[in-house]
Amino acid sequence: MAFKKFVLSWFCLVSVCGACAQEFLAGVGFETRFDNREYAGNAFDRSQTLFSARLTPRAGLEWAAKNRLVFGVDLLQNFGDKSKFLTDVKPLFHYRFDTRSVRAVAGIFDRSELAGHYSRAFFSDSTRFYQNRLAGFLGRYVSTAHPGSYVELALDWEGMYSHRSREMFRILSAGRYAAERGFYAGYAFSLFHFAGRIGNKNVTDNLLLNPYAGWKFDAFFDFDIRANFLFAPQRGRSVDNSWRTPCGGQLDIVLRKWGLKLENNLYAGANLQPLRNYVSDPAAGLTYAEEGLYAGESFYATTEHIYNRTWVGYERSFFQGTLSVEAGMVFHYDGAGTGTQQVVRLKVDIDKIFRKKH
């Protein structure tokens, strides 16, 4: 029934827009992702295969070349899920104001609207794919004097206070300054307020700060070398009400040529997810990890003070960026052992503006 309502609303909007809009927008997004994880050698033994596809039809209005109002439907199907016609159906609707230097978005919009570099310590690849929407606001300023420089701030309201869900919201911010000769510096920040639900007053504060500096240059391969500091203060008020302040350093090295890509991320430091295995809901027997306190890659919970991720594969866009493909092998080492991951992803994203003839 919900799916029929969304489809009916979408077609109604298309009809109304086509009849009265100065500029009518129609678009569609498609993405499929295969992710085979073989983690038996690691301390984090969650070997599994994830294989899903997403279709996102959308329509809307664009006026004065700066304003856009969009409505869409996010249709997700997990391959092999035979329990229902579609695994999940969710709405997308937002207003966007866009100029050369300012972008503002309000409503429910795709995570790709974020421009900041939020590493996998913030959001794992699974989080980015399966939790692809933000609900709230986003504002970004882009420097016209220094191309590649920006600062952004976003609010994502992830849960409503009720018997079934916690009240949760996340404040995100990122900035970057592009200097001369390929040097750059920036930061990423997340404040996650993980509050309680009716009947469970457990409240947790989870912060993550990532200042970084890097250098991009061309020496046959396209190099991108970045040094990061990760600082993750957090407090479980129902655990002991004390602040934990784990931190560590990370070195990222990326080499690209002809679509081929080699990326290595080396983290050395403390467990950035110290509350991961605490019981957050005794009545339900759930841990913080199961309830979603941490959106980042679980390997950052290593207790061996080291985590290394190596990606070897192919990554390229075609047809003016409307089609992108990615395929590769990932090797994870968490101080206990090595696990592997095979990933294949295909993404299509097309928007078309129909302008009314005078």
LINZIKA-V879299 format. One line per field, one symbol per residue. ss: DSSP state (@ for helix, = for strand, . for the rest). phi: phi as a letter, one per 40 degrees, with the letter a starting at -180 (. if undefined). A space follows every 50 residues. Layout:
BEGIN
ss: ???
phi: ???
END
This chain:
BEGIN
ss: .@@@@@@@@@@@@@@@@@@@..================.........=== =============...============.........===========.. .=========@@@...........@@@@@@..==========.......= =========........===========.@@@============..=..= ...===============...===============......======== =======..==========.........===....==@@@@......@@@ @....=============....===========....============= =====...
phi: .ccccccccccccdcccccbccbbbbaabbabababbbbccccbcbcabb aabbbbcaaibbafgbbabbbabbbbbccgcbcacbcabbcbaabbbabc bbbbbbhbbcdcccbccbccccbcccccccbcbbbibababbcccbdgba ababbbccabcaccbccbabbbaaaabcccfgcaaaababbbcbccbcga ccbbbbbabbcaaaababagccbabbbbbbbbcaaccccagbcbbcaabb bbbbbbafgcabbbbbbbicccbccdccccbdccgccdcccgcbcccccc cdbcgaabbbbbibaabbffgcbbbaaabbbbbbgbibbbabbbbbbbab bbbbcccc
END
